[in-house]
């Protein structure tokens, strides 16, 4: 159980003591799935004494991947944090999922981190997905270093992967180590008799001292004067912090080779929270609140970067403190993002005063109590009843809201249906918890098809959500095919007379209407007008006729297909001084629309979407070919400023987008993305209409 100091049979020491901001490091481990991020984090935890021995991903014994889905899949599917101590510094490692389906977890980690440690496999090397993740970190403005792992694997080619990192990840990527005969060789010190090392060392030194604040250092180096190791290390730290230099190290987590050198880099070469700007903040009413700084004595500004639920402890919030300090039992104000704050509509605004529960240092699912959490640090907070991912914690006397980070928009719909009434009762509560833990998930009840949809980012994301429903919440669900709602419109113009006349003793029902109908422009809906002459239909009944027409259009004249984009004009009719009523003319209006459909005929329409697809330049051809096979109309394209990405604009039937998220992932090797917006309805081919029509 979380919080008891024992996990997988291994005793845990207490959490590192709180440190001032200059002795805190927050580092996100980033890389493709299978690169070895969790294994590296486990090795760092073992080397610092946070765990007695390193666990193994293959055995499901790591301190980070404790979710049942992660143990089964043997890779991370959510963000985990581990706080360790080295050389008097608190280091919080954020282990991020490598699949592009979990980009939201990565962005949460980048928000909480002050630097990124990019993990690259010596076997798999650098691929397009690796470059995409590198660009994601660059867009967040994080300093980065690269660590090459899995050195001891068969087919590992360390030298080639190091060269690929320098070639494909852009300027500023330089190795600071080489592997020679199973040992690490530092390029910061001369290596006699190794020309290749001398060349790499020269490039490394020039890159480091180019960022030096000592303007004479380059002149001394070019004049042949020796540059001392302490000077190089100090300038390396400056270069990394500025984001202009990205050192490449080599580590073998399983043997421990290079682990100590990596820990030394984290505390000497990576920036502290003092060297990173805090995100912008506003007051809850939307007015500017000025900038906050990383000051333990400043106003409290903290942000929930991850929310989980523990079966024993309840809701656990992983919190990054940007300013001030958090203490147990401390009152805080919880501000949720919404349109009222002017930044996000991820969920409605909510503001509440709460009291903080226990504060802990995280080590995966194990919570180790700490006395307080200072500005710049990260902690786990228990029992915040209303706080959700992205919410701000602040002083109740001075509430503030932190600008949220961008979340990817899920584009893969998955229909879910409860297997029984009992499951149906549990499903709503389970979905509420899933959306609490994963703010990317969107739950939609489609009124036009009656289906309940989970909007996911991809197949891996959907698999994890469904597995959590079944295993964690004991909800059995089916996943029927997602239905696309069809509509109809008139096939042509027509004029009809509709008579609603009934006599059954006493007052009867009498209403006669003559209407003209024709197809309306796309997106026009149902429009109603009247050209009645001489009061043949009294004015008080015109609205009743319109109501009947609109009600029948929403119901449709064919099962499950509303009637849309129809222009109807009331031109004549008859009324009775006694038997005419609103109800009679409502019924006549509905009958008139059915008669129009029978006389003019109908045609089936399907929904279309406007789509923007962003892919690397070399994937444009396959993407265009695939869109052509989806009956798309390409309307244009733009090449990005760096000519590395292209945006393709197209109009595509909604039916063809049901599986487009997974198709684009395959076509672009995980690097493409797209967004859509409704465009309207257009005639559906007969074969498509027959296929989409529900049984």
HUGI-V627787 format. One record per backbone hydrogen bond with DSSP energy under -1.0 kcal/mol. NH is the residue of the N-H (numbers start at 0). CO is the residue of the C=O. If there is no record, write none. Layout:
nh=NH co=CO
nh=NH co=CO
This chain:
nh=3 co=0
nh=6 co=9
nh=9 co=6
nh=11 co=4
nh=22 co=19
nh=23 co=20
nh=24 co=89
nh=26 co=91
nh=27 co=114
nh=28 co=93
nh=29 co=116
nh=34 co=31
nh=39 co=35
nh=40 co=36
nh=41 co=37
nh=42 co=38
nh=43 co=39
nh=44 co=40
nh=45 co=41
nh=46 co=42
nh=47 co=43
nh=48 co=45
nh=49 co=44
nh=50 co=44
nh=60 co=55
nh=65 co=63
nh=70 co=66
nh=71 co=67
nh=72 co=68
nh=73 co=69
nh=79 co=94
nh=81 co=92
nh=82 co=361
nh=83 co=90
nh=85 co=88
nh=88 co=85
nh=89 co=22
nh=90 co=83
nh=91 co=24
nh=92 co=81
nh=93 co=26
nh=94 co=79
nh=95 co=28
nh=101 co=98
nh=102 co=99
nh=105 co=101
nh=106 co=102
nh=107 co=103
nh=108 co=104
nh=109 co=105
nh=110 co=106
nh=111 co=107
nh=112 co=108
nh=113 co=25
nh=114 co=25
nh=115 co=142
nh=116 co=27
nh=117 co=144
nh=118 co=29
nh=119 co=146
nh=121 co=148
nh=124 co=120
nh=130 co=126
nh=131 co=127
nh=132 co=128
nh=133 co=129
nh=134 co=130
nh=135 co=131
nh=136 co=132
nh=137 co=133
nh=138 co=134
nh=139 co=135
nh=140 co=137
nh=141 co=136
nh=144 co=115
nh=145 co=246
nh=146 co=117
nh=147 co=248
nh=148 co=119
nh=152 co=149
nh=155 co=152
nh=156 co=121
nh=160 co=156
nh=161 co=157
nh=162 co=158
nh=163 co=159
nh=164 co=160
nh=165 co=161
nh=166 co=162
nh=167 co=163
nh=168 co=164
nh=172 co=169
nh=173 co=245
nh=175 co=247
nh=177 co=184
nh=179 co=182
nh=182 co=179
nh=184 co=177
nh=186 co=175
nh=193 co=190
nh=197 co=193
nh=198 co=194
nh=199 co=195
nh=200 co=196
nh=201 co=197
nh=202 co=198
nh=203 co=199
nh=204 co=200
nh=205 co=201
nh=206 co=202
nh=207 co=203
nh=208 co=204
nh=209 co=205
nh=210 co=207
nh=211 co=208
nh=216 co=213
nh=219 co=215
nh=220 co=216
nh=221 co=217
nh=222 co=218
nh=223 co=220
nh=224 co=219
nh=231 co=227
nh=232 co=228
nh=233 co=229
nh=234 co=230
nh=235 co=231
nh=236 co=232
nh=237 co=233
nh=238 co=234
nh=239 co=235
nh=240 co=236
nh=241 co=237
nh=242 co=239
nh=243 co=238
nh=244 co=238
nh=245 co=171
nh=247 co=173
nh=248 co=145
nh=250 co=147
nh=251 co=256
nh=255 co=251
nh=258 co=255
nh=261 co=257
nh=262 co=258
nh=263 co=259
nh=264 co=260
nh=265 co=261
nh=266 co=262
nh=267 co=263
nh=268 co=264
nh=274 co=271
nh=275 co=272
nh=281 co=400
nh=282 co=286
nh=285 co=282
nh=288 co=280
nh=294 co=292
nh=297 co=294
nh=300 co=322
nh=301 co=392
nh=302 co=319
nh=303 co=390
nh=304 co=317
nh=305 co=317
nh=307 co=315
nh=309 co=313
nh=313 co=309
nh=315 co=307
nh=316 co=380
nh=317 co=305
nh=318 co=378
nh=319 co=302
nh=320 co=376
nh=321 co=300
nh=322 co=300
nh=323 co=294
nh=325 co=372
nh=328 co=355
nh=329 co=326
nh=331 co=353
nh=332 co=393
nh=333 co=351
nh=334 co=391
nh=335 co=349
nh=340 co=337
nh=341 co=338
nh=351 co=333
nh=353 co=331
nh=355 co=329
nh=356 co=381
nh=359 co=379
nh=360 co=367
nh=362 co=365
nh=363 co=80
nh=365 co=362
nh=367 co=360
nh=369 co=358
nh=372 co=325
nh=374 co=323
nh=375 co=320
nh=376 co=373
nh=378 co=318
nh=379 co=359
nh=380 co=316
nh=381 co=357
nh=382 co=314
nh=389 co=303
nh=390 co=387
nh=391 co=334
nh=392 co=301
nh=393 co=332
nh=397 co=394
nh=400 co=281
nh=402 co=279
nh=411 co=455
nh=413 co=453
nh=415 co=451
nh=416 co=477
nh=418 co=475
nh=423 co=419
nh=424 co=420
nh=425 co=421
nh=426 co=422
nh=429 co=425
nh=430 co=426
nh=431 co=427
nh=432 co=428
nh=433 co=429
nh=434 co=430
nh=435 co=431
nh=436 co=432
nh=437 co=433
nh=440 co=437
nh=441 co=454
nh=443 co=452
nh=445 co=450
nh=449 co=445
nh=452 co=443
nh=453 co=413
nh=454 co=441
nh=455 co=411
nh=461 co=457
nh=462 co=458
nh=463 co=459
nh=464 co=460
nh=465 co=461
nh=466 co=462
nh=467 co=463
nh=468 co=464
nh=469 co=465
nh=470 co=466
nh=471 co=467
nh=472 co=467
nh=474 co=468
nh=477 co=416
nh=486 co=604
nh=487 co=561
nh=488 co=602
nh=490 co=600
nh=493 co=516
nh=495 co=514
nh=497 co=512
nh=499 co=510
nh=501 co=508
nh=508 co=501
nh=509 co=578
nh=510 co=499
nh=511 co=573
nh=512 co=497
nh=513 co=571
nh=514 co=495
nh=515 co=568
nh=516 co=493
nh=517 co=566
nh=519 co=564
nh=523 co=520
nh=526 co=565
nh=528 co=567
nh=530 co=569
nh=540 co=537
nh=541 co=538
nh=544 co=540
nh=545 co=541
nh=546 co=542
nh=547 co=543
nh=548 co=544
nh=549 co=545
nh=550 co=546
nh=551 co=547
nh=552 co=548
nh=553 co=549
nh=554 co=550
nh=555 co=551
nh=560 co=557
nh=562 co=552
nh=563 co=487
nh=565 co=524
nh=566 co=517
nh=567 co=526
nh=568 co=515
nh=569 co=528
nh=570 co=513
nh=571 co=513
nh=573 co=511
nh=579 co=575
nh=584 co=580
nh=585 co=581
nh=586 co=582
nh=587 co=583
nh=588 co=584
nh=589 co=585
nh=590 co=586
nh=591 co=587
nh=592 co=588
nh=593 co=589
nh=594 co=590
nh=595 co=591
nh=596 co=592
nh=597 co=593
nh=598 co=594
nh=599 co=595
nh=600 co=596
nh=602 co=488
nh=604 co=486
nh=605 co=681
nh=607 co=679
nh=608 co=651
nh=609 co=676
nh=610 co=649
nh=611 co=674
nh=612 co=647
nh=613 co=672
nh=614 co=645
nh=616 co=643
nh=618 co=615
nh=619 co=616
nh=622 co=618
nh=623 co=619
nh=624 co=620
nh=625 co=621
nh=626 co=622
nh=627 co=623
nh=628 co=624
nh=629 co=626
nh=630 co=627
nh=631 co=626
nh=632 co=650
nh=634 co=648
nh=635 co=648
nh=637 co=646
nh=639 co=644
nh=642 co=639
nh=645 co=614
nh=646 co=637
nh=647 co=612
nh=648 co=635
nh=649 co=610
nh=650 co=632
nh=651 co=608
nh=653 co=606
nh=656 co=653
nh=657 co=654
nh=662 co=658
nh=663 co=659
nh=664 co=660
nh=665 co=661
nh=666 co=662
nh=667 co=663
nh=669 co=664
nh=670 co=667
nh=672 co=613
nh=674 co=611
nh=676 co=609
nh=678 co=607
nh=679 co=607
nh=681 co=605
nh=683 co=603
nh=688 co=684
nh=689 co=685
nh=690 co=686
nh=691 co=687
nh=692 co=688
